[in-house]
Amino acid sequence: MRVALLAVLLSGCVVNSKISVSQGLGPTPSPTPQEAKKIITLICDEKCTDEEKDRLKQIERKLNETLGSDCFEEYILAHEKHLKHLPAGAKAKDVIKSMRTPQTMLVNYYSDMAIWVLGYEVGGEPVVHLNRLAVTWYGFSVCDQASVAAHEVSHAKGFMHRGNDPELFDNKNSAPYKINDAFDKGPMKGGCCK
């Protein structure tokens, strides 16, 4: 019995003899999380509250993490055949490249009782308008707000949709709404913002 027990113990030692040098020296320090590459820089205008300025830093971080992720790229590429309203000759890879091209955007928080309008962008200007009442009303998380910001940034980069109804078939398949889908969680969504 003792011989069998000794054999089992020794066999375990032999199996585990391939211990790396770092394991033999104690616990390996966990890697420092890398800061996401800064793609989009968001700057509050003079109307931002201190709370909005702090939140905007978090939104910017999530925006950049998500745009730079494999998940985002894979989601947009997987939906290429459905993308509508792209500039002539543009493909999914062009949407990804454009969204990953560094740009600074001014953020204007405004208050509008039309809470179904989450935000807007005007004719290619590098300004994103975000409805603070909608953010509060819907209880938007940082990822939700990053999704709205990404949608509006996509307009500044030349990607459009027809009208303002996100449920219209053409709109659902436009680059701005597919970008939302890549960020968002739910059925048929990418869930890339974590």
Protein Blocks (a to p, Z undefined) as FASTA:
>chain_A
ZZmmmmmmmmmmmmmmmccfklmnopcddddddddddfbdcdddfkbcfklmmmmmmmmm
mmmmmmmpmklmmmmmmmmmmpghiaehiafklmmmmmmpccdddddddddfklmlnbdc
eehiacdcddfklmmmnopafklmmmmmmmmmmmmnopacehjbfkbmklmmgmklmmmm
mmpgcehiaklaZZ
